[in-house]
Amino acid sequence: MSRDNVLLVEDNSDDVELMLHAFKKSRIANEIVVVRDGESAVDFLTRQGDFAGRQAGDHPALVLLDLKLPGIDGLEVLRRIRSNPETKRVPVAILTTSDDDADIVRGYDLGVNSYIRKPVDFSAFTAMVEQLGLYWLVVNVASPT
């Protein structure tokens, strides 16, 4: 994996398919790597478990993180990302249906770069993905380490 890829942490198969379709429709060519739970996300980013063979320092350009995940929830994944010196600068955007103010505040307190509510309408969802891709994958200058 290179810094041109996106890690999508999402347990809902319909949301995964919708996201992949929206990326394709928006002509965002970056590879999307999907993991379905918080433990797999942490393992992926820290090169443990099934991902032990990944190269050190090989992080995605962006992590799209759902909050409601089985096992380790999204906020705990975020806390672990930010507390690890190797992953603390990886851009993370929470992408969720939650509009709970406590989730928003906690996300920002833990260092999320962006908090995005998933639109229900597909055309709005596609427009959101296009803007998300344009900003995080084209315009934003990522930390070199």
N, C-alpha and C positions, 0 to 999 in steps of 0.2 A: 504494500500500500504506500502511496505517496501522499504528500501534502495537498494533492489535487482532489482527493476523495472526501466523501462525506460519510460520517458514521450516523446512521439512523437507529435510535434506540426506541423501539416501538413494539408493544406486544399485540396490538390489534391488527389482524391480517388485513382487514378492509382498509384501515388507515395506511398500512404499508403500501398496498396496491395503489391507493389514491395518490400517495406521495410519489411513488415511482412513475405513475402515469402523468402527474402534474410536472415532474422534472422533465420527462420526455417531451411533453406538449410545449413546455417553455424553452425547449432546445438547450437545456443544461446538460452537457455531455459528461460531467464528472461522474465517476463510478460511485454508486451508493452501496455501502456495506451495511447490512441490516443485522442487528442483534435484537433478540426478543425479550430480554430481561436485564435488570440492573447488574446482576452478577456477571453476565457475559460482557456487558459494557465495560465494567471495571477490569475484567480479565483481558479484554481486547486492548484497552489503553495501557495496561501495565504489563502486557505480554506474559500472561499466566494462563494456566489451564490449556484449553484448546488453541490458544493464541501464543503459546510459548515460543514458537518459531519466528515470530515477527521481529524485525530488525529494531534495535534500540534507536530512539529518536524519530521513528517513522510514524508520525501522528497525522490524523486527518486534518483537512483544512477547516472543518467544522463538525461539531457534534450537535445533532438535533435530538433533543432529549425529552421524552414524554415523562410526566410526573407519576402517573398511576401505573406502576410496573409490578409484576409479581416478584416476591422476595425483597430485594433491595429496591426501595422506591427512588424516583428520579432525584429528589432533593438530597438523599444520601449519596447517590452516584456523584452528584455535583460536588458535595462536600469532599468526597474522596479524590475527585479530579483536582480540586483546588488545593488540597492538603499535600499532594504529591509533587515534589519539586520537578519531576520529569514532565508532568502533564498540566501544571498549574496555569500555563499560558495558552493552552488549547482553547480556541473559541467555542463557547457552548451557548446554544439558543434553546431555551425551553419551548417546546411546541406542544401545546396541550389544550384541552377543552375547558380546563378549570378556570373559573373567574373568581376564585376565592382570594380575597385581598391578602390573607395570611400566606398563601402559596407565593404570591407575587413578591411580597416583602421578604420572605425567607429566601426565595431564589436570588434576589439582588443582594441580600446580606451574605449569602454564600458565594457570591462572585459571578453570577450568570452574566453573560454579555448582552442577552436579549431575552425578552419574555413575549411569546407570540401565541395568541389564541387561534386555534384552528377554526377557520370559517366553515360553516355547514354547507354553503352553496359551492358547487364544484368550480364554477367560473371564478368566484372570489378566492377559492382555495388555490387555483392555478395562478391567479394574479399574485397572491401572496408568495407562492413558491418562486415565481419569476423574480419578484423584487428581492426576496431572500437570497436567491442564487446570485443575482446581479451584485448585491451589496457584499455578501460574505465571500463570494468566490471570485469576484472581479475587482471591485472597488477597494475593499478593505486590504490594508497592508498587514499581514500577519507577522507575529514575532518570529525572528529567524531561528529561535531555539525553543 
